[in-house]
C-alpha cells in the first residue's frame, strides 16, 4: 500500500509538472481568457452580496503607453530587467526590516514576475504551499515567457478596481481613453493605486495617491523596459 501511494504521488507530480509547463507554453502565444484570481474575486463579491462586474479587454504590449509600463516597473520592481524572477536584494532588505519591526505591518519583496505568477495561476494566501507554487511558476514564466511577455500579461490581468482587470479596462473606466493614449500623469495615477485598487481611485486620488503619483513620475525615466518589436 505504501509503495502504491508513493507511486501515485509520483505520477501526480509528473502530471503536474507536464501540465504546468504546457499551460505556461500555451500562454506564450494565447492570452489567458480568465485567471483563478478573477474567479475567486468574483465569488467574493457574490458571497458578500456586492455587485458583480467584469471589465477586461486585452491589449498588446505595443498598445500600452510606455509611461505606464515604466511607472509600474519603477513603483513595483525597479530591478525587473536585471533579476531572474526574484530580487534577492529586496528580499534581504525586507527580511531585515521585518525582523527589526516585529509586530508591525510586514514589508514584502514580491517582484512583477512573482505577482504575475500568482495572478495568472494561483490564489491569494501566505501559506507555504502557495508560496512554493508561486516560486515554481515564477521560474517557469521567466524561462519560457521572457520579460516582455511577463509585462504584457501582468498589465492585462491585475486588478485595478471593483471588477476592473487589465490596463485597457482601467484606462477606459478612470479616464475614458485607451491605454495607449494615457498622459504621464494618468499613467502615474494608475500605477499608484495598484497596491490597493479597491481602496484607491485613479480619477479621484487622495493626497497620498497624488504624492505617490508624483514620486512615480520622477522614476519613469530611470528604469529600463523591453522595447516594442
N, C-alpha and C positions, 0 to 999 in steps of 0.2 A: 504493500500500500504506500509506504514511504517513497519507494522508487517511482511509483506511478504518479504521485503528487509532484515529485521533483521533475519528472519528465513533462508533465502537463504544464508546470510553471515555465519550464524551458521553452516549450512550444509557444506558450502565450507571449513570452518575452521576445522570441524571434518574430512572431506575428506583429507585435507592437513596433519593433524596430523597422521591419519592412514596410509596414503601413504608414508609419510616421515619415519615413524617408520618401515614400511615394507621394503622400499628400503635400509635403513641402515642395517636392519636384513639380507636381501639378500646379501649385500656386505660383510657380515661377512664370508661367505663361497664362494661367487662368486666374482671374481675380476672385478672391473669396466671396461667395454670394451672401454668406452670413457667418457670424462668429459665435462661439459659446458665450462670450461676454454680452453680446447683444441679446441673445436668447434669455440669459439669466436676468439681465436688467429688465427686459420686458415682463418676465414673470414677477419680478419685484414690484413693478408698477401695478400689475394685475392684483397681486395679493394685498397691496396697500390701498386698493380702490382708487388709484390715480389714473388719469387719462393716459391711454396707450397711444403713443405716437412713434413713427419710424420714418425719419427723413435721412436718406442716404443716396448719394449719386456719385459713382466712381469717376475720377478724373485721372489722367495720366500724369506722371511726374513732370512732363514738359508743360502741362497746362496748369501748374500750380505756381503762383508768384514766388519767385526765389527768395524774396524778402521774408516771406513766411517760413520757408524752409530754414533759412539762416536764423530766423528768430527762434524757432523751435530747437534747433541744434544748440544755439547759444544759451538758451534758457535751461534745456533739459539734459544736454550731453555734449559739452563743448569739445571733448576729445573723441567724438564719434568717429571721425575719419581715421583716427590713429590707433584705436583699440580693436580687438578682435571679438568684441561682444561684451567683454567685462572690463570695466575701468578700475583696475586694481588700485590705483592711487586714490580714487574716490571711495572705494570700499575700505581701504585702510584708514582714510580720514574719518569716514562715518563710524567705524568701529571705535576709534579713539574718542570721538565726540560722544557717542552713546555710553561709553564707559565712564566718561567724565561727568555726564549729565544724567546719571541714573535717576529713574523715576519721572523724568520729563519726556516730552514728545521725542521719539526717536527719529534720527536722520537716516534716510535711505541712500542707496548708491545705484539705483536702477538706471541702466543705460536705455537709449532708444531701442536698441536691439532686444533687450530684455522685456521692455514694455510691449514691443510688437509681438514677441513670442507669447507673452501672457494673453494679450488681447485677441490674437488670431487663433490660439489653440487651447487655451486653458480657462481657468476661473479665478476669481479673487480669493485670496486666502494667504495665510502666513505659515501654514504647516510645512513640514519637511518634504512631504510628497510633492506638493505644488511647487515649492522652490526647486526641488530636484528636477522636475519635469521642465520648469522654466529654463534652467541652466542647459538641459539637454536640447530643447528647441532653439535656444539662443545659439548654441554651437552649430546646429543644423542650418539655420537660416543664414548665418554668416558665411558658411561654407558653400551653400547652394544658391542663395539669392544674390549676395553681394550688397554693397552699401546702397546703391541707387534703388534697387527693388525693395529693400527694407524700408527706406524712407517713403517710397510710394505707397506701400501697404500701410505703414504707420499713419500717414496723414489721411488715409481713406477709411480707417476703421476706428480710430479713437473717438471717444465721446466728447462732444462739445456743448452739451446741454441736455435737457429732458427730451429724449428720443432723437437727438441730433448726432449723427455719426458721419465723420468724414469732413474734409475741408470744404468741399463744394456745398454741402448742405449747410454748414456753419456760415459760410460766406453769404449765401442766399438768405439765411434766417436773420443774421445780425446786420448785414449791410446791403442786402438786396442786390448783390452783384456776384459775378463769377469769381472763382478763386484766383484766376489769372489777372484779374483787374483790381485786386486789393492795393490800397496805398500802404506805404511803410507803417503809418500809424495804425491802420486797421489790422495789418499783419501782426504787429506787436501786441495789440489788444487780444487777438485770438490766441496767440502764443501764451499770453499772460494768464489766461483763465484755465489752461489745460490741467494744472494740478487739482482743481476742484470745479469743474464746469457746471455742476448742478447748483453750486452756491453763487458763483460769479457770472456776470454778463459782460460780453464784449461791447455791446451797444449802450449799456448803462453802467459804466465802470465805477467802482468805488474809488476813494482816494488811494487805497493800497494798490488796486489794479492799475490805476493811472501811473503811479510811481514805478510799479513793476514793468509796465509797458515802456516807460522812459529808459529804464535800465536795459531792457531787451533791445531797444532801438540802438543803444550805444554799443551793443555787442554784435549787431547784424553783420558788419563788415569785417569782423575779426575771426570768423570761423570759416572753415572750408566745407564745401558740399560737393557732391558729384555733379558733373556737367551734363547738360542735355545731350542727347545723341545728335 
